[in-house]
Amino acid sequence: MKLARLAVLAALALALGAGGCSKSGPTTPLSDRLIPRNPGNPTPGDTTPVVPPVVPPGPPARTPPPAVFLGADSTLVGTTGLSHWRLGNDGATPFTMHWSLASEAGWPGFPVQGSVTLRPGATAPLDVPVAVPASATDGFYTLMMTVDDPAGGTYSQAGAMRVHGNPGGPPPPVIQPVVYLSYADTVAAGGTEDTRWLMGNDGTAPFTMHWTLTSDAGWPGFPLEGDVALDPLSTKVVVIPVAVPTGTAPGMYGLTITVTRPGGLEYTGEGVVRVHG
């Protein structure tokens, strides 16, 4: 009897000892012990969601922008016109901004330079004279304004000046086949600009002019095409909506239009869309 009682007591002690070890042993969930995990090849039981990478937002818009192009006078060759700008200080302290205007055509007398002191968050208009050489031919010429940045860098903004008085080729027809009229308008990225063109029939009979508009920047949706009916020796304003892609940086973007003329001839004109931030 004593041997049997000792055997029972030993079995009971062994059972209690195993129970005590379970309280301090591993706490792995039963499901994880039953369902194998393989991060490289998840099993059907692995329902961990796939989290896409976080794309950081782009830099915030600067208010006010350090430099904005406001337009330029249409200038006769051999004379001086004004280009119009607005400078701004988006810093938290007063700032003396140095500016430099360059001509991408390499005109003499450039760059034109100066400075202006701005209060925090303030803007100031700036008119810069542009001397157009007598040798320049008709067309649009790009100007580039570069200013000091309150953060220690530089900021650049493009502009354009229209020059007239020297066709630089055969005499143009009395009635221009196409003339761009909207060079002073602006549009925000993601918006639509109604560009305006004066189209003319320099022939002595009614004529249906075909036009094709292309984007020098390769924007989607181009080329745009259409037709306009013109009476003899007459002109008509044609409005062509231009959609500016979302995310387009501020600046000047060229347009090229090709129109037909009586007799199957073609004529090409240029325009610009100014995108503001």
C-alpha positions as CSV (number, residue, x, y, z in Angstrom):
1,M,0.0,0.0,0.0
2,K,2.8,2.4,0.8
3,L,4.4,1.8,-2.6
4,A,1.1,2.5,-4.4
5,R,0.5,5.7,-2.4
6,L,4.1,6.8,-3.2
7,A,3.4,6.2,-6.9
8,V,0.2,8.3,-6.8
9,L,2.0,11.1,-5.0
10,A,4.8,11.1,-7.5
11,A,2.4,11.3,-10.5
12,L,0.5,14.2,-8.8
13,A,3.7,16.1,-8.2
14,L,4.8,15.6,-11.8
15,A,1.5,16.9,-13.1
16,L,1.6,20.0,-10.8
17,G,5.2,20.7,-12.0
18,A,4.2,20.6,-15.6
19,G,1.3,23.0,-14.9
20,G,3.6,25.5,-13.3
21,C,6.0,25.5,-16.3
22,S,3.2,26.4,-18.7
23,K,2.7,29.7,-16.9
24,S,6.2,30.9,-17.5
25,G,6.8,29.2,-20.9
26,P,6.4,30.7,-24.5
27,T,3.2,32.7,-25.2
28,T,3.1,32.0,-29.0
29,P,-0.6,32.0,-30.1
30,L,-2.0,28.6,-30.9
31,S,-2.9,29.7,-34.4
32,D,0.8,30.6,-35.1
33,R,1.9,27.3,-33.8
34,L,-0.6,25.4,-36.1
35,I,-0.3,27.5,-39.3
36,P,3.2,27.8,-40.7
37,R,4.4,31.3,-41.7
38,N,6.6,32.1,-44.7
39,P,7.1,35.8,-45.3
40,G,8.5,35.2,-48.8
41,N,5.6,33.0,-49.9
42,P,2.6,33.8,-47.6
43,T,0.2,30.9,-47.0
44,P,-3.6,31.3,-47.4
45,G,-3.8,31.8,-43.7
46,D,-1.5,34.9,-43.8
47,T,-3.9,37.8,-44.0
48,T,-1.4,40.6,-43.2
49,P,-2.4,43.6,-45.5
50,V,0.1,45.0,-48.0
51,V,0.8,48.6,-47.1
52,P,1.7,50.8,-50.1
53,P,4.8,53.0,-49.8
54,V,4.1,56.5,-48.5
55,V,4.8,59.2,-51.2
56,P,5.9,62.4,-49.6
57,P,4.0,65.5,-50.7
58,G,5.7,68.0,-53.1
59,P,7.0,71.4,-51.8
60,P,4.3,73.9,-50.9
61,A,3.5,76.8,-53.1
62,R,5.5,79.9,-52.3
63,T,3.5,82.9,-51.2
64,P,4.3,85.4,-52.5
65,P,6.4,83.9,-55.4
66,P,9.9,85.4,-55.5
67,A,9.4,86.6,-59.2
68,V,6.3,86.8,-61.4
69,F,6.2,88.0,-65.1
70,L,3.4,90.5,-65.7
71,G,3.9,91.2,-69.4
72,A,6.1,93.3,-71.7
73,D,5.5,96.1,-74.2
74,S,5.4,95.2,-77.9
75,T,8.6,97.0,-79.0
76,L,9.8,98.4,-82.3
77,V,13.3,97.2,-83.3
78,G,16.0,99.7,-82.5
79,T,14.0,101.1,-79.6
80,T,13.6,100.3,-75.9
81,G,10.5,98.8,-74.3
82,L,9.6,97.8,-70.7
83,S,9.2,94.4,-69.2
84,H,7.0,94.2,-66.2
85,W,7.6,92.0,-63.1
86,R,6.5,91.5,-59.5
87,L,9.1,90.6,-56.9
88,G,8.1,89.0,-53.6
89,N,9.7,88.1,-50.2
90,D,8.2,84.9,-48.7
91,G,10.7,85.0,-45.8
92,A,10.0,86.0,-42.2
93,T,12.5,89.0,-42.2
94,P,13.2,92.0,-44.4
95,F,15.3,91.1,-47.4
96,T,17.3,92.9,-50.0
97,M,16.7,91.0,-53.2
98,H,19.2,91.2,-56.0
99,W,17.8,90.6,-59.5
100,S,19.3,90.0,-62.9
101,L,17.5,90.0,-66.3
102,A,19.0,88.1,-69.1
103,S,18.2,87.9,-72.9
104,E,18.2,84.4,-74.3
105,A,18.8,85.9,-77.7
106,G,22.1,87.3,-76.5
107,W,21.2,90.9,-77.1
108,P,24.0,93.5,-76.1
109,G,23.6,95.3,-72.8
110,F,22.5,92.2,-70.9
111,P,22.2,91.2,-68.2
112,V,20.4,94.1,-66.6
113,Q,20.8,94.1,-62.8
114,G,19.5,95.8,-59.7
115,S,18.2,95.3,-56.2
116,V,15.1,96.0,-54.1
117,T,14.4,95.8,-50.4
118,L,11.2,93.9,-49.4
119,R,9.4,93.6,-46.1
120,P,8.4,90.1,-44.9
121,G,5.5,88.8,-47.1
122,A,5.6,91.9,-49.3
123,T,5.7,92.4,-53.0
124,A,7.0,95.2,-55.3
125,P,6.5,96.0,-59.0
126,L,9.6,96.2,-61.1
127,D,9.8,97.6,-64.7
128,V,13.0,96.8,-66.5
129,P,13.9,98.5,-69.8
130,V,14.8,96.2,-72.6
131,A,16.8,97.7,-75.5
132,V,15.9,95.8,-78.7
133,P,18.7,95.8,-81.3
134,A,17.9,97.2,-84.8
135,S,19.0,93.9,-86.2
136,A,16.3,91.9,-84.4
137,T,13.5,90.4,-86.5
138,D,9.8,90.2,-85.8
139,G,8.8,87.6,-83.2
140,F,8.7,86.7,-79.5
141,Y,12.0,86.8,-77.5
142,T,12.5,85.1,-74.2
143,L,13.7,87.0,-71.2
144,M,14.8,85.3,-68.0
145,M,14.6,86.9,-64.5
146,T,16.8,85.5,-61.8
147,V,16.5,86.7,-58.2
148,D,18.2,85.9,-54.9
149,D,16.2,83.6,-52.7
150,P,15.6,84.5,-49.0
151,A,16.6,80.9,-48.2
152,G,20.1,81.5,-49.8
153,G,19.5,80.1,-53.3
154,T,18.2,81.6,-56.5
155,Y,14.8,81.6,-58.3
156,S,14.2,82.1,-62.0
157,Q,11.1,83.1,-64.0
158,A,10.8,83.3,-67.8
159,G,9.0,86.1,-69.7
160,A,8.7,87.2,-73.3
161,M,8.8,90.4,-75.4
162,R,7.1,90.8,-78.8
163,V,9.3,92.6,-81.3
164,H,8.0,94.2,-84.6
165,G,9.3,96.4,-87.4
166,N,11.7,94.0,-89.2
167,P,10.2,91.0,-90.9
168,G,13.6,89.7,-91.9
169,G,12.3,88.0,-95.0
170,P,9.8,88.6,-97.9
171,P,7.2,91.3,-97.2
172,P,4.2,89.9,-95.3
173,P,0.8,90.0,-97.0
174,V,-1.3,93.1,-96.4
175,I,-3.8,90.9,-94.4
176,Q,-1.9,88.6,-92.1
177,P,-3.0,84.9,-92.3
178,V,-2.8,84.5,-88.5
179,V,-1.8,86.8,-85.6
180,Y,-1.8,85.8,-81.9
181,L,-3.8,88.1,-79.7
182,S,-3.6,86.5,-76.2
183,Y,0.0,87.0,-75.2
184,A,-0.9,88.9,-72.0
185,D,-3.3,86.3,-70.6
186,T,-2.3,83.8,-67.8
187,V,-3.7,80.5,-66.6
188,A,-3.1,78.2,-63.6
189,A,-1.9,74.6,-64.1
190,G,-4.8,72.3,-64.6
191,G,-6.9,75.1,-66.1
192,T,-8.0,76.0,-69.7
193,E,-6.9,79.1,-71.5
194,D,-9.0,80.5,-74.4
195,T,-6.2,81.5,-76.8
196,R,-7.3,84.0,-79.4
197,W,-6.0,84.2,-83.0
198,L,-6.8,86.7,-85.7
199,M,-7.1,84.7,-89.0
200,G,-7.3,86.4,-92.3
201,N,-8.0,85.8,-96.0
202,D,-5.7,87.8,-98.2
203,G,-7.4,86.5,-101.3
204,T,-10.1,88.0,-103.5
205,A,-12.5,85.0,-103.1
206,P,-14.2,83.3,-100.2
207,F,-11.9,80.8,-98.5
208,T,-12.1,78.1,-95.9
209,M,-8.9,78.2,-93.9
210,H,-7.7,75.0,-92.1
211,W,-5.6,75.5,-89.0
212,T,-3.5,73.1,-86.9
213,L,-2.2,74.1,-83.4
214,T,0.7,72.3,-81.7
215,S,2.2,72.6,-78.3
216,D,6.0,73.1,-78.1
217,A,6.0,71.4,-74.7
218,G,4.3,68.3,-76.1
219,W,1.1,68.6,-73.9
220,P,-1.4,65.8,-74.3
221,G,-4.4,66.4,-76.6
222,F,-2.4,68.1,-79.3
223,P,-2.4,68.9,-82.2
224,L,-5.7,70.7,-82.3
225,E,-7.3,71.3,-85.7
226,G,-10.2,73.2,-87.2
227,D,-11.6,75.3,-90.1
228,V,-12.8,78.8,-90.4
229,A,-14.8,80.3,-93.3
230,L,-13.5,83.7,-94.4
231,D,-14.9,86.3,-96.8
232,P,-12.6,87.9,-99.4
233,L,-10.0,90.2,-97.9
234,S,-11.4,89.8,-94.4
235,T,-10.3,88.7,-90.9
236,K,-12.0,86.8,-88.0
237,V,-11.1,86.2,-84.4
238,V,-10.9,82.4,-83.6
239,V,-10.9,81.2,-80.0
240,I,-9.0,78.0,-79.4
241,P,-9.2,76.5,-75.8
242,V,-5.9,75.1,-74.6
243,A,-5.9,72.7,-71.6
244,V,-2.8,73.1,-69.4
245,P,-1.8,69.8,-67.7
246,T,-2.0,69.5,-63.9
247,G,1.4,69.9,-62.4
248,T,2.8,72.2,-65.1
249,A,5.4,74.5,-63.6
250,P,5.0,78.2,-63.9
251,G,6.5,79.8,-67.0
252,M,6.0,80.5,-70.6
253,Y,5.0,77.7,-73.0
254,G,5.1,78.1,-76.8
255,L,2.3,77.3,-79.3
256,T,2.8,77.0,-83.0
257,I,-0.1,77.3,-85.4
258,T,0.0,76.5,-89.1
259,V,-2.8,77.7,-91.4
260,T,-3.6,77.3,-95.1
261,R,-3.8,80.2,-97.5
262,P,-5.4,80.5,-100.9
263,G,-3.5,78.6,-103.6
264,G,-2.4,75.8,-101.1
265,L,0.2,77.9,-99.4
266,E,0.9,77.5,-95.7
267,Y,1.7,80.1,-93.0
268,T,3.1,79.6,-89.5
269,G,2.5,81.7,-86.5
270,E,3.6,81.6,-82.9
271,G,1.9,82.2,-79.5
272,V,2.6,81.6,-75.9
273,V,0.6,80.5,-72.8
274,R,1.8,81.9,-69.5
275,V,1.2,79.5,-66.6
276,H,1.2,81.0,-63.1
277,G,1.7,79.3,-59.8
